[in-house]
Amino acid sequence: MFIKQSLSLLILLISMAIAGMLYAEAPAPTDSHKAAALKLLEVTHTAELLNQTAAQMTGMFSAMSQRPDISEPQKKTIQSYQQKASELLKTELTWDKLKDEFVALYTEVYTENELLELTKFYETPLGKKMLAKTPELMARSMQISQKHVQLLVPKMQQLMMQMGKELSTQAPAK
């Protein structure tokens, strides 16, 4: 009995050691790897995109307050929360707070050489055009996706209702 328990424990410890080796963290990125990531983030105007995202999020409140079905007291409440949201975004969604995490992400996903090559591309006329056109492409892509999702919602609801009916006829798990 003792031998079986010892053998089981040994197998468990060996398995854990192998798993640890397989899933060990990658070595920390070098300073030059981090610098390459930061350069790419600068060339792609990531800090400016964060500011634009914050402005868009704040703008949602503004659009909400312009709806015709919103009363004056509701507009004032929305505007109050718009101001609070704007202040929160200005303090929390900042480049200074997110930069290190973005650099870490990019160094995990891309090798140093890949980061350098991407930076070279984004510094070319075509790369600059891509950067300039990406927001428009994203907005228009979102419109296309939303249109299709709106068409899909009734079909998904019908599918869910059918599944619910079928599930209601089946015995529950014991």
N, C-alpha and C positions, 0 to 999 in steps of 0.2 A: 504494500500500500504506500509506504513512504517513498519507495523508488518511483512509483507511478506519479505521485504528487511532485517529486523533485524533477522528474523528467518533464512533466507538464509545465512546471514553473520555468525550467530552462528553455523550453520551446517558446513559451510566452515572451521571455526576456529577449531571446534571439530575434523573434518576430518584431518586437518593439524596436530593437536596435536597427534592424533592416529597414523598417518603416521610417525610422528617424533619419537614416541615411538617404532614403529615397526622397523624403520630403524636407530635407534640410534646407534652410534658407540659403539663397544665393549669396555669394560674398558681397559685401558692401560695394557700391559703385565707387569708382575712383573719382578724384576731383575733376579730371578732364572729362569723364563720362557725364558728371553732373553739369559741368560747364557747357557741354554740347547740348544737353537737354534744355538748359536755361536759354541758350542761344536760339534754339528752335522755337521755344515758347515766346521769345521776344520777337523773332522774325514773323511768327504767325499772329502776333498782336493779341496774345491770350489775355493780358491784363485789360486791354480795351474791350475785348469780348465779354469779360466778366462785368465791366461797367455797363455795357449795353444790355446784358441779361438783367442786371439789377434795375435798369431803367424800364425795360419791358415789363418786368414783374410789377413795378410801381404803376406803370401805365395801365395795367389790367384794372386797378382800382379806379382810375380816371374813366376808363371806358364803361365800367360798371355804373358810375355815378351819372353818366350821360344817357342811360336808358330812359325811354319815355315813361316807363311804369314805376320809376323811382320818385318818391315824394321828396319835398325839400328837407324835412328832418332826416330822411334816410340818406340824402345826398351829403348832408353835413356830417353824419356818422361815418359814411364811406370816406369822405375827405379826411376826417380825423384819423381813421385807420390807415389811409394812404400815407399820411405824414409819418405815422408810427412805423409802418412797413418800410418806408424810404429810409428812415433813420436806422432801423435794424439792418437793412441790407447794406447801408454805407459802412456800418461797423463790422458786420460779420462776413459779408461776401467781398472781401478785399484781396487784392493780389498779395499783399504782405502776409495775410493769414493762410492763403492757399498755395503760395509759390512752392514751398518745400514739398508739399504733398504732390503737386503736379510734377515736379522734378523727379521725385521718387517713382511716380507712376511711369513716366517716360523712360527712366533708366531701367525699369523692370521689363518694359515691353520692347524697347529697342536697344540694340547694341550701340556702342559709341559711334561706330562707323556708319550705321544706319541713320543715326541722328545727324551726323555731319552731311550725309548725302541728302537727307530731307531738307536740311537747311539750305544746301546749295540749290536744290530745286525751287524752294520758295523764294529764293533771291533772284531767280530768273524772271523774265517778263511773263512767261506762262504761269509760273508759280504765283507771281503777284496777282495775275488776273484771276487765278483760282481762288486766292484769298479774298479778293474783292467781290467775286461773284458767289462765294459760298453762302453768305447770309441770304441772298435772294433765292438761291437754289434751295436752301433749307426751308425758307418760308413757303415757297411754292410747292415743295415736296410735301410739306405739312398740310397744305390745302388739299392736295390730291389725296393724301392718306385720309384726312378727315372726311372728305366726300365719300370715299369708299367705305370707311367705317360706318358712316351714317346709313349707307345703303345696307350694310351688313347687320346692323343692330337688330332690326325686326327678324331677320332670318335666325340670328343667334338666340333671340328670345323664344322664337318658335321651337328651335332645337332644344333649348333648356326645358321648355314646358313639356315637350314630348318625352325627354329623359325623365323628368319628374313624374309623369304619368306612369312610365314603365317601371321606375323604381318603386312607386307606391303599390304596385301589384306584386312585388317580390318580398319575400320574407326577410326581415332584418337579421343581422348577425346575432349570434347567441353569445 
